Amino acid sequence: MNSSDSSKDSKLTWVDNQEQLIGMIYRSAAEPEHWPELLEYLYQILAYKAVEEPTSQPQSDLQLDALLPSAKRPVDLERKKVLLKHFNQALSIAERIDYLEQKNHSLNSLLNHIPVGVILLNAESEILLTNELAEETLQLRQGLSQQAKTLVTQEEESTLLLQQYVRELSELGAEASNSRGLPITSAAPNEQQSMVILSPVNHLNNSDLEKSASVVLFISPSRPDIELDLSAFADGYKLTPKEQRIVNYIAQGVAPPDIADKLFVSYNTVRTQLKSVFKKTGVNSQSELASLVLTGPWGMLSQNSRRCAKAKGDSTTTHCFTLPDTRKLCYQEYGAPNGKPVIYCHSILGCRLENFYDQVDVAAQLGLRLIIIDRPGFGGSDYAKGYSFIRWCEDLQALLDHLQLRQVEIVGYATGGVYAACAAATMPERISHLSLVSSGDMLRYDSDYQATAKFYRMHMKLARDYPKLHRLFAGILDKGLQKDPNKLFKVLARDLPPSDLKVLQDPCFRSKFSRYLKEAKIQGSNAFSNEVCQVMSPWPFKPEQIDVPTTLYHGAQDRLIPLALTKRFAEQVADSQLHVYENQGHYLIYQQWPEILQDIAKRKR
């Protein structure tokens, strides 16, 4: 057993702490955020033979009982069986919880495709579920907000009326189709108004379902940059263009007198056209009309408007390219469209959004065309089972051909550096220069593991020796982090140097990191787990095969990819240059990104 993995108390064994370990196993199954603690404890009792030679192939056929130390005495054998039983039961519980949460995730995904804000409420007006647009409305306090668990408006009278409607609709039977409309005014300086439509949720009456959703609430868009595309609605009910515009305003909660001002027509004209709309659509009131629009299949949001609103002026655009095997590969471009082309390979917790100075387009200032690609299973790129470093190079070649780029520079950060290095080694004719940031050689020797942070070390060993269990661990950990993303920062900060801790505490870093992580994990954790296991397997290339100029940037305090690994990698590459930052750690790229891009810009095309 490695001393650093078991140094807490040499007297602690799996036998002495059987009850404690059992409790930890079940707690981790029910509360995924405790899996890092369980992983740490398991590795305190796991016996790892010191390795002074390169590690062998990962063993994929090990059973769960291999997780427990071999017992020599009969009493230990019996306890081992008991502990193994609990561990298997806990894994079953965890898988069941994961399955249920996957179903809930599917429901969330479905709700997020609905082009208006959606909130599910129980009879007490408590919020049970929201989609992204509704969550944005609540966070920005655009007329609605959450007080404790309850949905409230910014006016007491409207809140009481909202709660009254919820109670009334909750008492309706399963076949009821009544709806209520309620205009909501935001407290913003321009006092924007939106329309809220409440409808009963049709479910079987059951007194035991106290927390079941009773009412679904639809929120019309209130931002001026978002419109409803009602062309299909207008075609279906044979509305004129002027009538279509009136319907759009009604769905957004705008009163007829205000519609008249916006359209520069008289109030009587609006009333006449509104009556015509009522007759064509078969409704009798403005709230019924809004309900028809918002709860039907008509209200498709303009995707361009929504994307621009979220990007806050960012001119970058997500592009999708169809590969020869019909998979979709997504990428984002930054900088100068006709500038020097640079491919960036994101980290294992990142995606195409991983542009560290995106508030200032440094690439554009330097004349660089920065292309960041989602690897399969990350962000918007289709997941590919059995994906490998070589297949990545094939995908990259196809994309370069599509973009008509003969040769590019390539940059890789952390795990992304392995993909960049593989491309430089296997397709040198397409790569003019390789830059690696906080990346290096693979973990080969016991001393390599000893130099890494404890959680990272245990994580890598689990992927190396128990890849199937690692996939389950990654999935459950991912669910726990979805509940509370801040827990990831707590996990990462457990054994990092002061330089990295300072970066982790920066609100700007947390905001960017969280945004990258959320997009990266939008398809789940399978791609993440696959990459970890692949990095821990023998690589399909050797550093000495790299025949292009290589520059490495590394922090001397890096505890995730120790400097020794980077030095070893650099020594194997014929034409390499290493820049070491003495007072920085693994996250140096968040500070040195402009300098790295400047180095790239200085080199001739």
C-alpha positions in Angstrom: 0.0 0.0 0.0 1.3 3.5 -0.8 2.2 5.3 2.3 0.5 8.5 1.2 -2.8 6.7 0.6 -2.9 5.2 4.1 -1.1 7.6 6.3 -4.0 8.8 8.3 -3.8 6.1 10.9 -1.9 2.9 10.3 -4.1 1.1 12.8 -7.3 1.7 10.7 -8.2 -1.3 8.7 -11.3 -2.4 6.9 -12.1 -4.8 9.7 -11.8 -2.2 12.5 -13.9 0.3 10.6 -16.5 -2.1 9.1 -19.5 -0.2 10.5 -18.1 3.2 9.6 -17.4 2.0 6.0 -20.9 0.5 5.7 -22.5 3.7 6.8 -20.4 5.7 4.4 -21.3 3.3 1.5 -25.0 3.8 2.0 -24.7 7.5 2.7 -22.8 7.9 -0.6 -25.5 5.9 -2.5 -28.2 8.2 -1.2 -26.2 11.4 -1.4 -23.8 11.3 -4.4 -21.8 14.3 -3.2 -20.2 12.1 -0.5 -18.7 9.7 -3.1 -15.3 11.6 -3.0 -15.1 10.7 0.7 -16.0 7.1 0.1 -13.4 6.9 -2.7 -10.8 8.3 -0.4 -11.6 5.8 2.3 -11.6 2.9 -0.1 -8.2 3.8 -1.2 -7.0 4.0 2.4 -7.7 0.3 2.6 -6.7 -0.7 -0.9 -3.3 -2.3 -1.3 -1.4 -0.9 -4.2 1.9 -2.6 -5.0 4.7 -0.1 -5.6 5.2 0.2 -9.3 8.7 1.1 -10.6 7.9 -0.1 -14.1 5.3 1.3 -16.5 1.8 0.2 -15.5 0.2 -2.7 -17.3 -2.9 -2.7 -19.3 -6.0 -1.7 -17.2 -7.9 -4.7 -15.9 -11.5 -4.5 -17.0 -12.7 -7.9 -15.8 -12.1 -7.3 -12.1 -15.1 -8.0 -9.8 -16.3 -5.8 -7.0 -14.8 -8.1 -4.4 -11.4 -7.0 -5.7 -12.1 -3.7 -4.1 -11.7 -5.3 -0.7 -8.4 -6.5 0.7 -7.8 -10.2 0.8 -8.6 -11.6 4.2 -6.5 -14.3 5.8 -8.4 -15.3 8.9 -11.9 -17.0 8.8 -13.5 -14.2 10.7 -12.1 -11.7 8.2 -13.4 -13.7 5.4 -16.9 -13.6 6.9 -16.7 -9.9 7.5 -15.5 -9.4 3.9 -18.6 -11.2 2.6 -20.8 -9.0 4.7 -19.1 -5.8 3.6 -19.2 -6.9 0.0 -23.0 -7.6 0.3 -23.5 -4.1 1.6 -21.4 -2.6 -1.1 -23.3 -4.4 -3.9 -26.6 -3.3 -2.3 -25.5 0.3 -2.1 -24.5 0.2 -5.8 -27.9 -1.1 -6.7 -29.5 1.7 -4.7 -27.2 4.2 -6.4 -28.1 2.8 -9.8 -31.8 3.0 -9.0 -31.4 6.6 -7.8 -29.4 7.4 -11.0 -32.2 5.8 -13.1 -34.9 7.9 -11.4 -32.8 11.1 -11.7 -32.2 10.2 -15.4 -36.0 10.1 -15.8 -36.2 13.5 -14.1 -33.4 14.8 -16.3 -35.4 13.6 -19.3 -38.4 15.6 -18.1 -36.2 18.6 -17.6 -34.8 18.3 -21.1 -38.4 18.1 -22.4 -39.4 21.2 -20.5 -36.3 23.0 -21.8 -37.5 22.4 -25.3 -40.8 24.2 -24.6 -40.2 27.7 -25.9 -41.8 29.6 -23.0 -41.1 29.6 -19.3 -42.7 26.6 -17.5 -43.2 26.1 -13.8 -44.9 23.1 -12.1 -46.7 24.0 -8.9 -48.5 22.0 -6.2 -51.7 23.2 -4.6 -49.8 25.4 -2.1 -48.0 27.3 -4.9 -44.7 25.6 -4.1 -42.3 25.3 -7.1 -41.6 21.7 -8.0 -39.9 22.0 -11.3 -38.8 24.8 -13.8 -37.3 24.9 -17.2 -34.4 27.1 -18.2 -36.5 30.1 -19.3 -38.6 30.1 -16.2 -35.5 29.8 -14.0 -34.0 32.8 -15.8 -37.2 34.8 -15.1 -37.1 33.8 -11.4 -33.4 34.7 -11.0 -33.8 38.1 -12.7 -37.0 38.7 -10.7 -38.9 39.6 -13.9 -42.3 39.9 -12.1 -42.0 36.5 -10.5 -39.7 35.2 -7.8 -39.3 32.4 -5.4 -39.8 33.0 -1.7 -38.7 30.0 0.3 -40.3 27.3 -1.9 -43.3 29.4 -2.9 -43.9 31.3 -6.1 -44.8 34.9 -5.6 -45.2 38.1 -7.7 -43.8 41.5 -6.9 -47.2 42.8 -5.9 -49.1 41.4 -2.9 -52.5 41.6 -4.7 -51.2 39.7 -7.7 -49.6 37.1 -5.4 -52.9 36.5 -3.6 -54.7 36.2 -7.0 -52.1 33.8 -8.3 -52.4 31.6 -5.2 -56.2 31.7 -5.5 -56.0 30.5 -9.1 -53.6 27.7 -8.2 -56.0 26.4 -5.4 -59.0 26.6 -7.7 -57.3 24.7 -10.5 -55.9 22.2 -8.1 -59.4 21.1 -7.1 -60.5 20.4 -10.7 -60.8 16.8 -11.9 -58.5 15.0 -14.2 -60.6 15.8 -17.2 -60.7 19.6 -16.6 -59.2 21.9 -19.2 -59.8 25.3 -17.6 -57.1 27.9 -17.6 -56.6 31.3 -15.9 -54.6 34.3 -17.2 -52.8 36.8 -15.1 -50.8 39.8 -16.3 -47.6 40.2 -14.3 -45.7 43.5 -14.1 -41.9 43.5 -13.5 -40.4 46.0 -11.1 -37.7 46.9 -13.6 -37.3 50.5 -14.5 -39.3 50.1 -17.7 -42.0 48.1 -15.9 -42.1 45.3 -18.5 -45.3 43.2 -18.4 -45.7 39.5 -19.2 -48.7 37.2 -19.3 -48.9 34.2 -17.0 -51.2 31.3 -18.0 -52.2 28.6 -15.4 -53.7 25.3 -16.3 -54.5 22.2 -14.3 -52.2 19.2 -14.5 -54.2 16.1 -15.4 -53.2 13.3 -13.1 -55.2 10.7 -11.1 -56.6 12.0 -7.9 -54.7 10.5 -5.0 -54.6 11.9 -1.5 -51.1 10.4 -1.1 -49.7 12.6 -3.8 -49.2 15.6 -1.6 -46.2 16.9 -3.5 -47.6 16.1 -7.0 -47.8 18.9 -9.5 -51.3 20.3 -9.6 -50.9 23.3 -11.9 -48.6 24.1 -14.8 -47.8 27.8 -15.2 -46.6 29.2 -18.6 -44.8 32.6 -18.7 -44.8 34.6 -21.9 -41.5 36.2 -22.9 -41.2 39.8 -21.5 -37.8 40.7 -22.9 -37.9 43.0 -26.0 -35.3 40.9 -27.8 -37.4 37.7 -27.8 -40.4 37.3 -30.0 -42.8 34.5 -30.6 -42.7 33.1 -34.1 -46.4 32.7 -34.8 -46.3 32.1 -38.5 -47.6 28.6 -38.1 -50.3 29.8 -35.7 -51.3 32.5 -38.3 -51.4 30.0 -41.1 -53.5 27.6 -39.0 -56.1 30.2 -38.2 -55.8 32.3 -41.4 -54.8 35.4 -39.6 -53.7 38.6 -41.4 -50.1 39.9 -40.7 -51.7 42.7 -38.5 -53.7 40.2 -36.6 -50.6 38.1 -36.0 -48.8 41.0 -34.5 -51.7 41.7 -32.1 -51.7 38.0 -31.0 -48.0 38.3 -30.4 -48.4 41.3 -28.1 -51.4 39.7 -26.3 -49.4 36.5 -25.6 -46.7 38.8 -24.0 -49.2 40.4 -21.7 -49.4 43.8 -23.5 -52.8 45.5 -23.0 -54.8 46.6 -26.2 -54.3 50.3 -25.5 -50.5 49.8 -25.4 -50.7 47.6 -28.5 -52.4 50.6 -30.3 -49.4 52.8 -29.3 -46.9 50.3 -30.4 -48.6 49.8 -33.8 -49.4 53.5 -34.3 -53.1 52.8 -34.8 -56.3 53.7 -32.9 -57.5 51.7 -29.9 -60.8 50.9 -31.8 -58.7 49.4 -34.7 -57.0 47.1 -32.3 -60.4 46.1 -30.7 -61.9 45.4 -34.2 -58.9 43.2 -35.2 -58.9 41.5 -31.8 -62.6 40.5 -32.2 -61.7 39.1 -35.6 -59.0 37.0 -34.0 -61.4 35.8 -31.3 -63.8 34.7 -34.0 -61.2 32.9 -36.1 -59.6 31.1 -33.1 -62.8 30.3 -31.2 -61.9 32.0 -28.0 -63.7 34.7 -25.9 -61.0 36.5 -24.0 -57.5 37.8 -24.1 -56.4 35.2 -21.5 -57.9 32.4 -23.5 -56.1 33.6 -26.6 -52.8 33.8 -24.7 -53.4 30.3 -23.3 -54.1 29.0 -26.8 -50.7 30.4 -28.0 -48.6 29.5 -25.0 -49.9 26.0 -24.3 -50.2 24.9 -27.9 -47.6 23.8 -30.4 -47.4 27.2 -32.0 -45.2 29.4 -29.8 -41.8 28.6 -31.3 -39.1 31.0 -30.0 -36.7 32.6 -32.4 -33.5 30.6 -31.7 -31.4 33.4 -33.0 -33.0 35.9 -30.6 -32.6 33.6 -27.6 -29.0 32.8 -28.5 -28.1 36.5 -28.9 -29.7 37.3 -25.6 -27.6 34.7 -23.8 -24.4 35.6 -25.5 -24.7 39.3 -24.4 -23.3 40.7 -27.5 -20.8 37.9 -28.2 -20.4 37.6 -32.0 -19.2 34.0 -31.8 -21.4 31.3 -33.3 -21.7 27.6 -32.8 -21.1 25.6 -36.0 -22.0 22.0 -36.6 -20.2 19.8 -39.1 -21.4 16.3 -40.2 -18.6 13.8 -40.3 -18.4 11.0 -42.9 -20.1 8.5 -40.4 -23.0 11.0 -40.0 -22.0 12.1 -36.4 -22.3 15.8 -35.6 -19.2 17.7 -34.6 -19.7 21.1 -33.0 -17.2 23.9 -32.8 -17.0 27.5 -31.9 -14.9 30.2 -33.7 -13.4 33.2 -32.0 -11.2 36.0 -33.3 -10.4 37.1 -36.9 -12.3 35.0 -39.5 -9.4 35.3 -41.9 -6.7 35.2 -39.3 -4.0 32.6 -38.6 -5.9 29.3 -37.8 -5.4 27.8 -34.4 -7.2 24.6 -33.1 -7.7 24.5 -29.3 -8.4 21.1 -27.5 -10.4 21.8 -24.4 -9.8 20.2 -20.9 -11.8 17.2 -19.7 -14.1 19.5 -17.8 -14.5 22.0 -20.7 -16.0 22.4 -24.1 -16.1 24.7 -27.1 -16.9 27.6 -24.8 -13.5 27.3 -23.0 -12.1 30.7 -24.2 -10.6 32.2 -21.0 -10.7 35.9 -22.0 -14.1 35.8 -23.8 -15.0 39.2 -22.4 -12.2 40.6 -24.6 -11.6 38.9 -27.9 -7.8 38.7 -27.6 -7.6 36.4 -30.6 -9.2 39.0 -32.8 -6.7 41.7 -31.6 -3.8 39.4 -32.4 -5.2 38.3 -35.8 -5.9 34.7 -34.8 -8.8 32.5 -35.9 -9.3 30.4 -32.8 -11.4 27.2 -33.4 -12.5 25.3 -30.3 -14.0 21.8 -31.0 -16.4 19.8 -28.7 -15.0 16.3 -28.5 -17.7 13.6 -29.0 -20.0 13.5 -26.0 -19.0 16.9 -24.8 -21.3 20.0 -25.5 -23.0 19.6 -28.8 -20.9 16.9 -30.5 -22.6 13.5 -30.8 -21.4 10.9 -28.4 -19.3 8.0 -29.9 -18.9 4.7 -28.2 -15.4 3.5 -28.1 -14.0 6.8 -29.1 -10.2 7.0 -29.2 -7.3 9.4 -29.8 -6.9 8.1 -33.3 -10.6 8.6 -34.2 -10.2 12.2 -32.9 -7.3 12.7 -35.4 -9.5 11.4 -38.1 -12.4 13.7 -37.1 -9.9 16.7 -37.0 -8.6 15.9 -40.5 -12.2 15.8 -41.8 -13.0 19.2 -40.2 -9.8 20.8 -41.5 -10.7 19.5 -45.0 -14.2 20.9 -44.6 -12.8 24.3 -43.5 -10.2 24.2 -46.3 -7.3 24.6 -43.8 -4.1 23.0 -45.1 -2.1 23.5 -41.9 -2.9 24.8 -38.4 -1.3 25.4 -35.0 -2.8 23.2 -32.3 -3.1 24.0 -28.5 -4.1 21.5 -25.8 -5.0 22.2 -22.2 -4.6 19.5 -19.5 -6.2 16.3 -20.9 -6.8 18.1 -24.2 -3.1 18.2 -24.5 -3.0 14.4 -25.1 -5.4 14.9 -28.1 -3.3 17.7 -29.4 -0.1 15.7 -29.0 -1.6 12.7 -30.8 -2.5 14.9 -33.7 1.0 16.4 -33.9 2.5 12.8 -33.8 0.2 11.2 -36.3 -0.6 14.0 -38.8 2.5 16.3 -38.8 1.7 17.5 -42.3 -1.4 19.3 -41.0 0.2 20.7 -37.7 2.8 23.5 -37.9 3.3 23.9 -34.1 2.1 22.2 -30.9 1.5 24.1 -27.7 0.7 22.2 -24.4 -0.6 24.0 -21.3 -0.6 22.1 -18.0 -0.2 18.8 -19.8 2.6 16.2 -19.9 3.5 12.6 -20.1 1.2 9.8 -18.9 1.3 8.5 -15.3 3.8 5.6 -15.6 5.5 5.1 -12.2 4.5 5.0 -8.6 6.5 8.2 -8.1 4.2 9.9 -10.7 1.2 9.1 -8.6 2.8 10.2 -5.4 3.4 13.7 -6.9 -0.3 14.3 -7.7 -3.1 15.6 -5.4 -4.8 12.9 -3.4 -8.2 13.0 -5.0 -6.8 13.2 -8.5 -4.5 10.3 -7.7 -7.4 8.1 -6.4 -9.5 9.1 -9.4 -6.9 8.0 -11.9 -6.2 4.8 -10.1 -9.9 3.9 -10.1 -10.0 4.5 -13.8 -6.8 2.5 -14.3 -7.8 -0.6 -12.3 -11.6 -0.6 -12.2 -12.9 1.2 -15.3 -16.5 -0.2 -15.0 -16.7 1.1 -11.4 -15.2 4.4 -12.5 -18.1 4.9 -15.0 -20.6 4.4 -12.2 -18.7 6.6 -9.9 -18.4 9.4 -12.5 -22.1 9.2 -13.3 -23.2 9.4 -9.6 -20.7 12.1 -8.8 -22.0 14.0 -11.8 -25.5 13.9 -10.4 -24.3 15.1 -7.1 -22.6 18.0 -8.7 -25.7 18.9 -10.6 -27.4 19.4 -7.3 -24.7 21.7 -6.0 -22.0 22.7 -8.5 -20.0 24.4 -5.7 -19.2 21.0 -4.3 -16.8 20.5 -7.2 -14.8 23.5 -6.1 -14.6 22.0 -2.6 -13.4 18.7 -4.0 -10.8 20.4 -6.2 -9.5 22.6 -3.4 -8.8 19.6 -1.1 -5.1 19.3 -1.9 -4.1 22.2 -4.2 -1.3 24.8 -3.8 -2.1 28.4 -2.7 -1.8 29.6 -6.3 -4.6 27.4 -7.5 -6.7 28.0 -4.4 -6.5 31.7 -5.1 -7.8 31.1 -8.7 -10.6 28.8 -7.4 -11.8 31.5 -5.0 -12.1 34.1 -7.8 -15.8 34.7 -8.6 -14.9 35.3 -12.3 -13.1 32.0 -12.5 -16.1 30.2 -10.9 -18.5 31.8 -13.2 -16.5 30.8 -16.3 -15.6 27.3 -15.0 -19.3 26.6 -14.1 -20.5 27.7 -17.5 -17.9 25.5 -19.3 -18.7 22.5 -17.1 -22.5 22.9 -17.5 -22.2 22.8 -21.3 -19.6 20.1 -21.3 -21.8 17.7 -19.2 -25.0 18.4 -21.1 -25.0 14.8 -22.5 -24.0 13.2 -19.1 -20.8 11.8 -17.8 -20.0 8.9 -20.2 -17.6 10.9 -22.4 -15.8 12.2 -19.3 -15.4 8.7 -17.9 -14.3 7.3 -21.2 -11.6 9.9 -21.5 -10.2 9.3 -18.0 -10.0 5.6 -18.7 -8.4 6.2 -22.1 -5.8 8.6 -20.7 -4.9 5.8 -18.2 -4.5 3.3 -21.0 -1.4 3.0 -23.2 -1.4 5.9 -25.6 -1.3 5.1 -29.4 1.8 7.3 -29.9 5.0 8.2 -28.1 6.3 11.7 -27.5 9.4 11.0 -29.4 7.3 10.5 -32.6 6.3 14.2 -32.5 8.3 15.9 -35.2 6.9 19.4 -35.1 8.1 22.3 -32.9 6.6 22.1 -29.5 6.1 24.7 -26.7 5.0 23.7 -23.2 3.6 26.0 -20.5 3.5 24.7 -17.0 3.1 25.8 -13.4 5.8 24.6 -11.0 3.1 24.2 -8.3 0.7 22.0 -10.5 -0.5 19.1 -8.3 -2.8 17.6 -11.0 -0.2 17.2 -13.8 3.1 17.4 -11.9 5.9 19.4 -13.5 8.0 16.2 -13.6 5.6 14.7 -16.2 5.9 17.8 -18.4 9.7 17.8 -18.2 9.8 14.1 -19.1 7.5 14.8 -22.1 9.6 17.7 -23.3 12.8 15.6 -23.0 11.4 13.1 -25.4 10.4 15.6 -28.1 13.2 16.6 -30.4 12.3 20.3 -30.9 10.7 21.5 -27.6 10.8 24.5 -25.4 9.4 24.6 -21.8 8.2 27.7 -20.0 7.9 27.1 -16.2 5.9 29.6 -14.1 7.3 29.2 -10.6 4.4 30.8 -8.7 1.5 29.2 -10.6 -0.3 25.9 -10.6 -2.7 23.9 -12.9 -5.0 26.8 -13.7 -2.3 29.1 -15.0 -4.1 29.3 -18.4 -6.7 31.6 -16.8 -4.0 34.1 -16.3 -1.5 33.4 -19.1 -3.9 32.9 -22.0 -3.2 36.3 -23.6 0.6 35.6 -23.4 0.2 32.1 -25.0 -1.9 33.6 -27.8 0.8 36.3 -28.3 3.4 33.6 -28.7 1.3 31.9 -31.3 0.7 35.2 -33.2 4.4 35.9 -33.4 5.1 32.8 -35.3 4.9 33.0 -39.1 1.9 31.4 -40.9 
